[in-house]
Amino acid sequence: MPDLEKDILAYDTMRADLENRHMGEWVLVYNEALIGVFPAFEEAAAVAVARFGRGPYLIRQIGAPPVAMPASVVYNLRHA
């Protein structure tokens, strides 16, 4: 099972390059691998849920400070 702490460390190693090339976009990291860069959170979340189910996985806005959320918070993807 992927470890979120390892995904955060993997993101930190990629951060400088991502900030130079994709500032403000959204990154998806799963199992320590960069899965993709997306223009919107919703797109990153949709790919994450479709490919990896409930996770854990890291979705973070490039250049934004990390946000601490309680484990009880779950993102629910809604379809229009």
Biopython code that builds the backbone (N, CA, C, O; Angstrom):
import numpy as np
from Bio.PDB.StructureBuilder import StructureBuilder

atoms = [
    (1, "MET", "N", (0.842, -1.185, 0.000)),
    (1, "MET", "CA", (0.000, 0.000, 0.000)),
    (1, "MET", "C", (0.882, 1.243, 0.000)),
    (1, "MET", "O", (1.850, 1.312, 0.757)),
    (2, "PRO", "N", (0.565, 2.210, -0.829)),
    (2, "PRO", "CA", (1.356, 3.444, -0.879)),
    (2, "PRO", "C", (1.343, 4.176, 0.461)),
    (2, "PRO", "O", (0.386, 4.088, 1.231)),
    (3, "ASP", "N", (2.422, 4.892, 0.714)),
    (3, "ASP", "CA", (2.594, 5.639, 1.952)),
    (3, "ASP", "C", (2.570, 7.122, 1.615)),
    (3, "ASP", "O", (3.403, 7.601, 0.845)),
    (4, "LEU", "N", (1.619, 7.848, 2.189)),
    (4, "LEU", "CA", (1.469, 9.265, 1.879)),
    (4, "LEU", "C", (2.713, 10.066, 2.247)),
    (4, "LEU", "O", (3.078, 10.999, 1.531)),
    (5, "GLU", "N", (3.360, 9.723, 3.335)),
    (5, "GLU", "CA", (4.584, 10.431, 3.725)),
    (5, "GLU", "C", (5.665, 10.279, 2.645)),
    (5, "GLU", "O", (6.398, 11.226, 2.361)),
    (6, "LYS", "N", (5.760, 9.105, 2.056)),
    (6, "LYS", "CA", (6.735, 8.885, 0.967)),
    (6, "LYS", "C", (6.344, 9.686, -0.273)),
    (6, "LYS", "O", (7.210, 10.188, -0.989)),
    (7, "ASP", "N", (5.036, 9.805, -0.527)),
    (7, "ASP", "CA", (4.581, 10.608, -1.666)),
    (7, "ASP", "C", (4.927, 12.080, -1.454)),
    (7, "ASP", "O", (5.310, 12.768, -2.401)),
    (8, "ILE", "N", (4.797, 12.567, -0.225)),
    (8, "ILE", "CA", (5.154, 13.950, 0.079)),
    (8, "ILE", "C", (6.651, 14.166, -0.120)),
    (8, "ILE", "O", (7.056, 15.180, -0.688)),
    (9, "LEU", "N", (7.469, 13.236, 0.336)),
    (9, "LEU", "CA", (8.922, 13.339, 0.136)),
    (9, "LEU", "C", (9.265, 13.306, -1.350)),
    (9, "LEU", "O", (10.141, 14.044, -1.801)),
    (10, "ALA", "N", (8.583, 12.457, -2.110)),
    (10, "ALA", "CA", (8.823, 12.387, -3.559)),
    (10, "ALA", "C", (8.465, 13.724, -4.206)),
    (10, "ALA", "O", (9.204, 14.216, -5.058)),
    (11, "TYR", "N", (7.339, 14.313, -3.809)),
    (11, "TYR", "CA", (6.958, 15.624, -4.334)),
    (11, "TYR", "C", (8.020, 16.665, -4.004)),
    (11, "TYR", "O", (8.388, 17.478, -4.852)),
    (12, "ASP", "N", (8.511, 16.636, -2.768)),
    (12, "ASP", "CA", (9.521, 17.612, -2.355)),
    (12, "ASP", "C", (10.780, 17.529, -3.219)),
    (12, "ASP", "O", (11.424, 18.548, -3.466)),
    (13, "THR", "N", (11.136, 16.328, -3.681)),
    (13, "THR", "CA", (12.316, 16.197, -4.537)),
    (13, "THR", "C", (12.053, 16.757, -5.938)),
    (13, "THR", "O", (12.987, 17.161, -6.630)),
    (14, "MET", "N", (10.796, 16.781, -6.351)),
    (14, "MET", "CA", (10.424, 17.288, -7.680)),
    (14, "MET", "C", (10.003, 18.753, -7.653)),
    (14, "MET", "O", (9.854, 19.376, -8.705)),
    (15, "ARG", "N", (9.813, 19.304, -6.463)),
    (15, "ARG", "CA", (9.165, 20.600, -6.307)),
    (15, "ARG", "C", (9.815, 21.722, -7.108)),
    (15, "ARG", "O", (9.109, 22.464, -7.790)),
    (16, "ALA", "N", (11.125, 21.869, -7.051)),
    (16, "ALA", "CA", (11.784, 22.983, -7.747)),
    (16, "ALA", "C", (11.494, 22.950, -9.246)),
    (16, "ALA", "O", (11.157, 23.976, -9.837)),
    (17, "ASP", "N", (11.621, 21.787, -9.854)),
    (17, "ASP", "CA", (11.352, 21.661, -11.289)),
    (17, "ASP", "C", (9.883, 21.938, -11.586)),
    (17, "ASP", "O", (9.567, 22.637, -12.549)),
    (18, "LEU", "N", (8.984, 21.394, -10.769)),
    (18, "LEU", "CA", (7.558, 21.624, -10.984)),
    (18, "LEU", "C", (7.206, 23.096, -10.839)),
    (18, "LEU", "O", (6.405, 23.622, -11.612)),
    (19, "GLU", "N", (7.800, 23.770, -9.849)),
    (19, "GLU", "CA", (7.513, 25.193, -9.662)),
    (19, "GLU", "C", (8.033, 26.029, -10.830)),
    (19, "GLU", "O", (7.434, 27.045, -11.179)),
    (20, "ASN", "N", (9.124, 25.613, -11.423)),
    (20, "ASN", "CA", (9.656, 26.339, -12.588)),
    (20, "ASN", "C", (8.790, 26.150, -13.830)),
    (20, "ASN", "O", (8.710, 27.045, -14.671)),
    (21, "ARG", "N", (8.149, 25.004, -13.948)),
    (21, "ARG", "CA", (7.436, 24.683, -15.179)),
    (21, "ARG", "C", (5.910, 24.711, -15.071)),
    (21, "ARG", "O", (5.220, 24.873, -16.077)),
    (22, "HIS", "N", (5.378, 24.551, -13.839)),
    (22, "HIS", "CA", (3.926, 24.368, -13.702)),
    (22, "HIS", "C", (3.334, 25.118, -12.510)),
    (22, "HIS", "O", (2.366, 24.645, -11.915)),
    (23, "MET", "N", (3.879, 26.253, -12.155)),
    (23, "MET", "CA", (3.408, 26.998, -10.987)),
    (23, "MET", "C", (1.890, 27.216, -11.035)),
    (23, "MET", "O", (1.347, 27.658, -12.048)),
    (24, "GLY", "N", (1.227, 26.901, -9.939)),
    (24, "GLY", "CA", (-0.213, 27.106, -9.826)),
    (24, "GLY", "C", (-1.059, 25.943, -10.303)),
    (24, "GLY", "O", (-2.255, 25.902, -10.017)),
    (25, "GLU", "N", (-0.474, 25.000, -11.020)),
    (25, "GLU", "CA", (-1.225, 23.829, -11.473)),
    (25, "GLU", "C", (-1.263, 22.796, -10.340)),
    (25, "GLU", "O", (-0.707, 23.027, -9.266)),
    (26, "TRP", "N", (-1.910, 21.681, -10.582)),
    (26, "TRP", "CA", (-2.109, 20.649, -9.578)),
    (26, "TRP", "C", (-1.358, 19.380, -9.962)),
    (26, "TRP", "O", (-1.387, 18.955, -11.117)),
    (27, "VAL", "N", (-0.686, 18.780, -8.983)),
    (27, "VAL", "CA", (0.111, 17.590, -9.211)),
    (27, "VAL", "C", (-0.546, 16.400, -8.505)),
    (27, "VAL", "O", (-1.126, 16.536, -7.427)),
    (28, "LEU", "N", (-0.440, 15.244, -9.136)),
    (28, "LEU", "CA", (-0.890, 13.985, -8.552)),
    (28, "LEU", "C", (0.317, 13.074, -8.415)),
    (28, "LEU", "O", (0.978, 12.748, -9.401)),
    (29, "VAL", "N", (0.597, 12.666, -7.179)),
    (29, "VAL", "CA", (1.708, 11.747, -6.892)),
    (29, "VAL", "C", (1.113, 10.519, -6.216)),
    (29, "VAL", "O", (0.341, 10.631, -5.265)),
    (30, "TYR", "N", (1.485, 9.343, -6.722)),
    (30, "TYR", "CA", (0.994, 8.084, -6.170)),
    (30, "TYR", "C", (2.130, 7.083, -6.145)),
    (30, "TYR", "O", (2.815, 6.881, -7.148)),
    (31, "ASN", "N", (2.327, 6.456, -4.995)),
    (31, "ASN", "CA", (3.368, 5.435, -4.847)),
    (31, "ASN", "C", (4.735, 5.988, -5.251)),
    (31, "ASN", "O", (5.529, 5.310, -5.903)),
    (32, "GLU", "N", (4.993, 7.243, -4.845)),
    (32, "GLU", "CA", (6.243, 7.958, -5.065)),
    (32, "GLU", "C", (6.511, 8.328, -6.519)),
    (32, "GLU", "O", (7.625, 8.728, -6.856)),
    (33, "ALA", "N", (5.512, 8.202, -7.381)),
    (33, "ALA", "CA", (5.676, 8.516, -8.801)),
    (33, "ALA", "C", (4.781, 9.699, -9.187)),
    (33, "ALA", "O", (3.656, 9.822, -8.703)),
    (34, "LEU", "N", (5.290, 10.554, -10.053)),
    (34, "LEU", "CA", (4.503, 11.645, -10.610)),
    (34, "LEU", "C", (3.542, 11.056, -11.637)),
    (34, "LEU", "O", (3.966, 10.524, -12.663)),
    (35, "ILE", "N", (2.261, 11.153, -11.354)),
    (35, "ILE", "CA", (1.251, 10.611, -12.266)),
    (35, "ILE", "C", (0.869, 11.645, -13.311)),
    (35, "ILE", "O", (0.663, 11.311, -14.478)),
    (36, "GLY", "N", (0.775, 12.901, -12.894)),
    (36, "GLY", "CA", (0.433, 13.925, -13.864)),
    (36, "GLY", "C", (0.328, 15.296, -13.241)),
    (36, "GLY", "O", (0.291, 15.446, -12.020)),
    (37, "VAL", "N", (0.280, 16.304, -14.113)),
    (37, "VAL", "CA", (0.091, 17.699, -13.737)),
    (37, "VAL", "C", (-1.183, 18.153, -14.434)),
    (37, "VAL", "O", (-1.372, 17.901, -15.625)),
    (38, "PHE", "N", (-2.060, 18.824, -13.684)),
    (38, "PHE", "CA", (-3.389, 19.161, -14.173)),
    (38, "PHE", "C", (-3.683, 20.640, -13.930)),
    (38, "PHE", "O", (-3.174, 21.219, -12.970)),
    (39, "PRO", "N", (-4.498, 21.256, -14.787)),
    (39, "PRO", "CA", (-4.813, 22.671, -14.605)),
    (39, "PRO", "C", (-5.783, 22.933, -13.450)),
    (39, "PRO", "O", (-5.848, 24.053, -12.945)),
    (40, "ALA", "N", (-6.538, 21.912, -13.028)),
    (40, "ALA", "CA", (-7.533, 22.096, -11.968)),
    (40, "ALA", "C", (-7.523, 20.913, -11.008)),
    (40, "ALA", "O", (-7.229, 19.783, -11.398)),
    (41, "PHE", "N", (-7.850, 21.191, -9.743)),
    (41, "PHE", "CA", (-7.922, 20.141, -8.728)),
    (41, "PHE", "C", (-8.883, 19.036, -9.136)),
    (41, "PHE", "O", (-8.582, 17.853, -8.977)),
    (42, "GLU", "N", (-10.047, 19.426, -9.667)),
    (42, "GLU", "CA", (-11.062, 18.448, -10.024)),
    (42, "GLU", "C", (-10.553, 17.431, -11.040)),
    (42, "GLU", "O", (-10.909, 16.254, -10.971)),
    (43, "GLU", "N", (-9.733, 17.871, -11.971)),
    (43, "GLU", "CA", (-9.175, 16.952, -12.965)),
    (43, "GLU", "C", (-8.200, 15.982, -12.309)),
    (43, "GLU", "O", (-8.226, 14.785, -12.597)),
    (44, "ALA", "N", (-7.345, 16.488, -11.433)),
    (44, "ALA", "CA", (-6.402, 15.619, -10.721)),
    (44, "ALA", "C", (-7.147, 14.617, -9.863)),
    (44, "ALA", "O", (-6.784, 13.441, -9.823)),
    (45, "ALA", "N", (-8.183, 15.067, -9.177)),
    (45, "ALA", "CA", (-8.970, 14.185, -8.316)),
    (45, "ALA", "C", (-9.697, 13.118, -9.125)),
    (45, "ALA", "O", (-9.755, 11.961, -8.709)),
    (46, "ALA", "N", (-10.247, 13.489, -10.263)),
    (46, "ALA", "CA", (-10.965, 12.519, -11.095)),
    (46, "ALA", "C", (-10.027, 11.413, -11.574)),
    (46, "ALA", "O", (-10.400, 10.240, -11.562)),
    (47, "VAL", "N", (-8.824, 11.772, -11.993)),
    (47, "VAL", "CA", (-7.848, 10.772, -12.428)),
    (47, "VAL", "C", (-7.434, 9.899, -11.250)),
    (47, "VAL", "O", (-7.331, 8.679, -11.382)),
    (48, "ALA", "N", (-7.199, 10.520, -10.100)),
    (48, "ALA", "CA", (-6.781, 9.768, -8.914)),
    (48, "ALA", "C", (-7.827, 8.731, -8.523)),
    (48, "ALA", "O", (-7.494, 7.572, -8.277)),
    (49, "VAL", "N", (-9.077, 9.141, -8.466)),
    (49, "VAL", "CA", (-10.143, 8.229, -8.056)),
    (49, "VAL", "C", (-10.346, 7.127, -9.098)),
    (49, "VAL", "O", (-10.534, 5.964, -8.743)),
    (50, "ALA", "N", (-10.308, 7.487, -10.367)),
    (50, "ALA", "CA", (-10.504, 6.495, -11.428)),
    (50, "ALA", "C", (-9.400, 5.446, -11.436)),
    (50, "ALA", "O", (-9.666, 4.263, -11.647)),
    (51, "ARG", "N", (-8.166, 5.875, -11.208)),
    (51, "ARG", "CA", (-7.036, 4.947, -11.292)),
    (51, "ARG", "C", (-6.702, 4.244, -9.984)),
    (51, "ARG", "O", (-6.264, 3.093, -9.989)),
    (52, "PHE", "N", (-6.910, 4.940, -8.846)),
    (52, "PHE", "CA", (-6.410, 4.410, -7.580)),
    (52, "PHE", "C", (-7.468, 4.278, -6.494)),
    (52, "PHE", "O", (-7.139, 3.940, -5.357)),
    (53, "GLY", "N", (-8.713, 4.534, -6.812)),
    (53, "GLY", "CA", (-9.767, 4.398, -5.815)),
    (53, "GLY", "C", (-9.638, 5.447, -4.719)),
    (53, "GLY", "O", (-9.415, 6.626, -4.992)),
    (54, "ARG", "N", (-9.781, 5.002, -3.486)),
    (54, "ARG", "CA", (-9.796, 5.921, -2.344)),
    (54, "ARG", "C", (-8.422, 6.381, -1.917)),
    (54, "ARG", "O", (-8.327, 7.262, -1.063)),
    (55, "GLY", "N", (-7.368, 5.840, -2.455)),
    (55, "GLY", "CA", (-6.020, 6.321, -2.118)),
    (55, "GLY", "C", (-5.389, 5.507, -1.011)),
    (55, "GLY", "O", (-5.813, 4.382, -0.749)),
    (56, "PRO", "N", (-4.407, 6.045, -0.376)),
    (56, "PRO", "CA", (-4.024, 7.456, -0.354)),
    (56, "PRO", "C", (-3.171, 7.853, -1.552)),
    (56, "PRO", "O", (-2.452, 7.032, -2.122)),
    (57, "TYR", "N", (-3.262, 9.108, -1.917)),
    (57, "TYR", "CA", (-2.436, 9.712, -2.954)),
    (57, "TYR", "C", (-2.308, 11.183, -2.612)),
    (57, "TYR", "O", (-3.085, 11.723, -1.825)),
    (58, "LEU", "N", (-1.331, 11.814, -3.206)),
    (58, "LEU", "CA", (-1.079, 13.224, -2.936)),
    (58, "LEU", "C", (-1.557, 14.063, -4.111)),
    (58, "LEU", "O", (-1.141, 13.851, -5.250)),
    (59, "ILE", "N", (-2.435, 15.017, -3.823)),
    (59, "ILE", "CA", (-2.833, 16.033, -4.792)),
    (59, "ILE", "C", (-2.488, 17.363, -4.144)),
    (59, "ILE", "O", (-2.974, 17.681, -3.059)),
    (60, "ARG", "N", (-1.649, 18.133, -4.812)),
    (60, "ARG", "CA", (-1.201, 19.397, -4.224)),
    (60, "ARG", "C", (-1.074, 20.445, -5.319)),
    (60, "ARG", "O", (-0.674, 20.149, -6.445)),
    (61, "GLN", "N", (-1.421, 21.669, -4.966)),
    (61, "GLN", "CA", (-1.223, 22.771, -5.898)),
    (61, "GLN", "C", (0.244, 23.167, -5.853)),
    (61, "GLN", "O", (0.798, 23.424, -4.784)),
    (62, "ILE", "N", (0.858, 23.213, -7.013)),
    (62, "ILE", "CA", (2.287, 23.504, -7.115)),
    (62, "ILE", "C", (2.535, 24.953, -6.719)),
    (62, "ILE", "O", (1.946, 25.879, -7.277)),
    (63, "GLY", "N", (3.416, 25.123, -5.747)),
    (63, "GLY", "CA", (3.768, 26.447, -5.266)),
    (63, "GLY", "C", (2.988, 26.890, -4.044)),
    (63, "GLY", "O", (3.369, 27.859, -3.387)),
    (64, "ALA", "N", (1.907, 26.202, -3.729)),
    (64, "ALA", "CA", (1.108, 26.559, -2.557)),
    (64, "ALA", "C", (1.686, 25.878, -1.319)),
    (64, "ALA", "O", (2.249, 24.789, -1.424)),
    (65, "PRO", "N", (1.555, 26.500, -0.155)),
    (65, "PRO", "CA", (2.023, 25.844, 1.060)),
    (65, "PRO", "C", (1.172, 24.619, 1.353)),
    (65, "PRO", "O", (-0.009, 24.593, 1.005)),
    (66, "PRO", "N", (1.750, 23.600, 1.987)),
    (66, "PRO", "CA", (0.974, 22.403, 2.314)),
    (66, "PRO", "C", (-0.157, 22.736, 3.292)),
    (66, "PRO", "O", (-0.025, 23.624, 4.134)),
    (67, "VAL", "N", (-1.252, 22.016, 3.164)),
    (67, "VAL", "CA", (-2.411, 22.203, 4.028)),
    (67, "VAL", "C", (-2.587, 20.944, 4.859)),
    (67, "VAL", "O", (-2.626, 19.842, 4.311)),
    (68, "ALA", "N", (-2.692, 21.092, 6.168)),
    (68, "ALA", "CA", (-2.929, 19.951, 7.042)),
    (68, "ALA", "C", (-4.427, 19.736, 7.180)),
    (68, "ALA", "O", (-5.169, 20.647, 7.548)),
    (69, "MET", "N", (-4.860, 18.520, 6.878)),
    (69, "MET", "CA", (-6.275, 18.178, 6.989)),
    (69, "MET", "C", (-6.400, 16.958, 7.879)),
    (69, "MET", "O", (-5.542, 16.077, 7.841)),
    (70, "PRO", "N", (-7.454, 16.889, 8.681)),
    (70, "PRO", "CA", (-7.645, 15.707, 9.519)),
    (70, "PRO", "C", (-7.945, 14.482, 8.667)),
    (70, "PRO", "O", (-8.497, 14.590, 7.572)),
    (71, "ALA", "N", (-7.577, 13.334, 9.177)),
    (71, "ALA", "CA", (-7.781, 12.084, 8.439)),
    (71, "ALA", "C", (-9.253, 11.825, 8.158)),
    (71, "ALA", "O", (-9.583, 11.074, 7.240)),
    (72, "SER", "N", (-10.132, 12.430, 8.925)),
    (72, "SER", "CA", (-11.567, 12.196, 8.746)),
    (72, "SER", "C", (-12.142, 12.908, 7.527)),
    (72, "SER", "O", (-13.277, 12.640, 7.133)),
    (73, "VAL", "N", (-11.367, 13.817, 6.925)),
    (73, "VAL", "CA", (-11.850, 14.539, 5.753)),
    (73, "VAL", "C", (-11.640, 13.678, 4.515)),
    (73, "VAL", "O", (-10.527, 13.230, 4.239)),
    (74, "VAL", "N", (-12.713, 13.455, 3.777)),
    (74, "VAL", "CA", (-12.650, 12.630, 2.571)),
    (74, "VAL", "C", (-13.203, 13.456, 1.420)),
    (74, "VAL", "O", (-14.252, 14.086, 1.551)),
    (75, "TYR", "N", (-12.495, 13.452, 0.284)),
    (75, "TYR", "CA", (-12.971, 14.142, -0.910)),
    (75, "TYR", "C", (-13.953, 13.238, -1.632)),
    (75, "TYR", "O", (-13.625, 12.091, -1.934)),
    (76, "ASN", "N", (-15.149, 13.730, -1.916)),
    (76, "ASN", "CA", (-16.154, 13.000, -2.660)),
    (76, "ASN", "C", (-16.316, 13.618, -4.028)),
    (76, "ASN", "O", (-16.733, 14.771, -4.135)),
    (77, "LEU", "N", (-16.000, 12.888, -5.069)),
    (77, "LEU", "CA", (-16.143, 13.369, -6.427)),
    (77, "LEU", "C", (-17.609, 13.323, -6.828)),
    (77, "LEU", "O", (-18.260, 12.284, -6.724)),
    (78, "ARG", "N", (-18.124, 14.464, -7.290)),
    (78, "ARG", "CA", (-19.528, 14.541, -7.710)),
    (78, "ARG", "C", (-19.578, 14.683, -9.218)),
    (78, "ARG", "O", (-18.772, 15.387, -9.826)),
    (79, "HIS", "N", (-20.527, 14.010, -9.792)),
    (79, "HIS", "CA", (-20.731, 14.087, -11.239)),
    (79, "HIS", "C", (-21.943, 14.974, -11.508)),
    (79, "HIS", "O", (-22.964, 14.881, -10.826)),
    (80, "ALA", "N", (-21.809, 15.826, -12.504)),
    (80, "ALA", "CA", (-22.918, 16.723, -12.850)),
    (80, "ALA", "C", (-24.029, 15.960, -13.528)),
    (80, "ALA", "O", (-25.048, 16.547, -13.893)),
]
sb = StructureBuilder()
sb.init_structure("model")
sb.init_model(0)
sb.init_chain("A")
sb.init_seg("    ")
for serial, (resi, resn, name, xyz) in enumerate(atoms, 1):
    if name == "N":
        sb.init_residue(resn, " ", resi, " ")
    sb.init_atom(name, np.array(xyz, "f"), 0.0, 1.0, " ", f" {name:<3s}", serial, name[0])
structure = sb.get_structure()
